[in-house]
Amino acid sequence: MNPPLAPVRVALLGHGTVGGSLRRLLHEHRDHVRLATGRDVEICAVLVRDPERHRLEVGEALAPLVTESLDVVLESRPDVVCEAMGGLEPTRGHLLRVLGAGIPVVTANKQLVARHGTELFARAAEAGAQLRFEASVCGAVPIVRMLRESLAATRIERLLGILNGTTNYMLSKMEATGAAYDDALAEAQELGYAEPDPTEDVEGLDAAAKLAILAGIAFGTTVDIDNVRATGISGVRAADVAHAAELGYRIRLIGRAERLTAADDTTSVLLDVTPMLVPIAHPLATIVGATNAVLVDGDPFGRLVVQGAGAGGPETASALAGDLVSVMGSEPSFLTTDPHVATLPIAPADARRDRHFVRMQVVDQPGVLATVAGALAARDISIERVLQQRADDGHATLVLTTHPCTPGALSAALAGVASTDRSVLPMLELA
Ligand SMILES: NC(=O)c1ccc[n+]([C@@H]2O[C@H](COP(=O)([O-])OP(=O)(O)OC[C@H]3O[C@@H](n4cnc5c(N)ncnc54)[C@H](OP(=O)(O)O)[C@@H]3O)[C@@H](O)[C@H]2O)c1
C-alpha cells in the first residue's frame, strides 16, 4: 500500500463571513475532500486585520498562525491560498505576490477579478500557478467551471443571467404583492439582502462586474468592466411590473453577453445589464427571490441553465472549496494560461434590435395615440400591441410594445413626445 500523501497546506486570506465559513466547511466535510482528492487539508495560516479578535473567537480550533502579515503567511509555506478578504487593495498586491511565488490562488473577489483580472492572470501565467475564481460570480452556482471546463470544447454564442440576488428579490416581491420599488427595497434592506447604500445592486453595477467576468471567459476576450452598459432597476415602477404581467411577462434584471457577427464577418460582443420583460414561459422568468441563474446557448450543446444561491457565507465557501479541490486534483499545467486570448470589440448599443415595452403618462386628449404612432413611424418603428388606460386627472397611461428596433431609434422617436413619466424596457424573446 502507498503511504498516505502529505496534507495540502491552505492559507486563508480573510476570516469573515466567507473565510470563516470556508474554514468550518473544510473541517466538517474533510472526509469528502479526502474522498475526492486522496489528501487532507491543513489550514496553515489565516490573515486578518485583527488577529486577537479571531484567536479569542475561535480559540484552539483555528490554525496555529493567525496574523496580519502576509510575510508570515508566506513563511508558513502554503500549497494553496484562498482569498476571502475582499477589496481591491491591499488584496491585489497580496495576490500578485502569492501568484508570483508560484502558489495557486482561489478567490471570491468579484471586483478584483473584474478590475484587475488581466494583471493577475498574467502573473499567474508567468509563474505557472492557477488562479480560480468560481466564488466571485453567483455564489454557489458553478458557472465559471461550466464555462471554463465543461464547455471548453464548444462555441458559446450567448449568455443571459440573473446575476444579482438582491434585485431579483425586489422584483419578485413587487410582482407577488404589487409593492412599490421603495417598499421592496426597504424590505430587502431589513432582511439583509441589500446594503444600507444599495447603489451597487440596484444600479446594476454588481451584475455588470459579474457579467464582465463571465463574458471574458465565455468569449475568451478581455472585458473592461466600464464597457458594460448597466441600467439598474431604480426606474422600474409597480405599474411596469403590473402591465408586464398583463402582457404575459415578468421583469428581471438581465445581464446579457452575446456574440454578434456583422455582414463583413467581423465579430463583436454585445454586453449590457438592463431590466427586461421576460416571457413567463422563459426559464429566467421562473427565477424568484434572492436567487441567481445563468442560461448559456452555444454549439453543439444547445442550451444549459444553472441556478442557485448567489451569495451567503456557506454557499460562497462551497464554491471556494470546490476550486480548492480542483487545484488539488489537477496537473500542474492545468488552467494556468490566461483565458483571455482575444480582444473582441464591444458592440455599440444599436447593434442589437429588440422589441420594446413602453409605458408613458400622457395628457389624455384626442389623437394622442396617433401622435405617438406617428413619432415611431417616422423612425421606422412599428407598434406591435397597445394597452391604454384612462386616468381621472386628465392623464392617460399609454402602454405599448414595439416590433424590433434599436434603442437609439426608439429614444429619438420618443424624445418629441410629451410625457410626465415613462419606462422603456427591452423585451427578451422566448427562443
Ligand atoms: N458575504 C457574501 O455573501 C459573499 C458572497 C460572494 C462573494 N463574497 C466576497 O467574498 C469576499 C469576503 O466577503 P465577506 O463577506 O466574507 O467579508 P467580511 O465578512 O468583511 O470578511 C473580510 C475578512 O477579511 C479580513 N480583511 C479585510 N481586509 C483586510 C486587510 N487589509 N488585511 C488583512 N485582513 C483583512 C477581515 O479581517 P478582520 O475580521 O480582522 O476585520 C475579515 O476577516 C469579498 O470579496 C466578497 O465580495 C461575499
The ligand as a Tripos MOL2 file, in Angstrom:
@<TRIPOS>MOLECULE
LIG
   48    52     1     0     0
SMALL
NO_CHARGES

@<TRIPOS>ATOM
      1 N1        -20.6910   37.5560    2.0340 N.am      1 LIG1
      2 C1        -21.1610   37.0120    0.9160 C.2       1 LIG1
      3 O1        -22.3030   36.5210    0.8520 O.2       1 LIG1
      4 C2        -20.2940   36.9730   -0.3110 C.ar      1 LIG1
      5 C3        -20.7940   36.3560   -1.4800 C.ar      1 LIG1
      6 C4        -19.9870   36.2780   -2.6230 C.ar      1 LIG1
      7 C5        -18.7160   36.8320   -2.5870 C.ar      1 LIG1
      8 N2        -18.2720   37.4470   -1.4530 N.ar      1 LIG1
      9 C6        -16.9210   38.0270   -1.4840 C.3       1 LIG1
     10 O2        -16.1070   37.3780   -0.5080 O.3       1 LIG1
     11 C7        -15.1540   38.3070   -0.0140 C.3       1 LIG1
     12 C8        -15.2360   38.3410    1.5130 C.3       1 LIG1
     13 O3        -16.5270   38.7650    1.8890 O.3       1 LIG1
     14 P1        -17.0400   38.6000    3.3980 P.3       1 LIG1
     15 O4        -18.4880   38.8880    3.3550 O.co2     1 LIG1
     16 O5        -16.5650   37.3350    3.9650 O.co2     1 LIG1
     17 O6        -16.2680   39.8260    4.1040 O.3       1 LIG1
     18 P2        -16.0600   40.0710    5.6680 P.3       1 LIG1
     19 O7        -17.0450   39.3140    6.4680 O.co2     1 LIG1
     20 O8        -15.9800   41.5480    5.8460 O.co2     1 LIG1
     21 O9        -14.6060   39.4410    5.9720 O.3       1 LIG1
     22 C9        -13.4280   40.0150    5.4870 C.3       1 LIG1
     23 C10       -12.2530   39.3340    6.1960 C.3       1 LIG1
     24 O10       -11.0480   39.8040    5.5840 O.3       1 LIG1
     25 C11       -10.1990   40.3750    6.5550 C.3       1 LIG1
     26 N3         -9.5650   41.5600    5.9720 N.ar      1 LIG1
     27 C12       -10.1660   42.5800    5.3150 C.ar      1 LIG1
     28 N4         -9.2420   43.4820    4.9200 N.ar      1 LIG1
     29 C13        -8.0520   43.0320    5.3540 C.ar      1 LIG1
     30 C14        -6.7190   43.5280    5.2880 C.ar      1 LIG1
     31 N5         -6.4320   44.6910    4.6950 N.pl3     1 LIG1
     32 N6         -5.7150   42.7850    5.8260 N.ar      1 LIG1
     33 C15        -5.9920   41.6150    6.4500 C.ar      1 LIG1
     34 N7         -7.2390   41.0860    6.5570 N.ar      1 LIG1
     35 C16        -8.2420   41.7950    6.0140 C.ar      1 LIG1
     36 C17       -11.0920   40.7780    7.7220 C.3       1 LIG1
     37 O11       -10.3130   40.7950    8.9040 O.3       1 LIG1
     38 P3        -10.9690   41.3070   10.3050 P.3       1 LIG1
     39 O12       -12.0220   40.2840   10.6160 O.co2     1 LIG1
     40 O13        -9.8340   41.2720   11.2450 O.co2     1 LIG1
     41 O14       -11.5250   42.6520   10.0220 O.co2     1 LIG1
     42 C18       -12.1500   39.6630    7.6820 C.3       1 LIG1
     43 O15       -11.6950   38.5560    8.4040 O.3       1 LIG1
     44 C19       -15.4470   39.6310   -0.7110 C.3       1 LIG1
     45 O16       -14.6160   39.7490   -1.8580 O.3       1 LIG1
     46 C20       -16.8950   39.4970   -1.1340 C.3       1 LIG1
     47 O17       -17.2160   40.2870   -2.2560 O.3       1 LIG1
     48 C21       -19.0130   37.5270   -0.3280 C.ar      1 LIG1
@<TRIPOS>BOND
     1     1     2 1
     2     2     3 2
     3     2     4 1
     4     4     5 ar
     5     4    48 ar
     6     5     6 ar
     7     6     7 ar
     8     7     8 ar
     9     8     9 1
    10     8    48 ar
    11     9    10 1
    12     9    46 1
    13    10    11 1
    14    11    12 1
    15    11    44 1
    16    12    13 1
    17    13    14 1
    18    14    15 2
    19    14    16 1
    20    14    17 1
    21    17    18 1
    22    18    19 2
    23    18    20 1
    24    18    21 1
    25    21    22 1
    26    22    23 1
    27    23    24 1
    28    23    42 1
    29    24    25 1
    30    25    26 1
    31    25    36 1
    32    26    27 ar
    33    26    35 ar
    34    27    28 ar
    35    28    29 ar
    36    29    30 ar
    37    29    35 ar
    38    30    31 1
    39    30    32 ar
    40    32    33 ar
    41    33    34 ar
    42    34    35 ar
    43    36    37 1
    44    36    42 1
    45    37    38 1
    46    38    39 2
    47    38    40 1
    48    38    41 1
    49    42    43 1
    50    44    45 1
    51    44    46 1
    52    46    47 1
@<TRIPOS>SUBSTRUCTURE
     1 LIG1         1 GROUP 0 **** ****
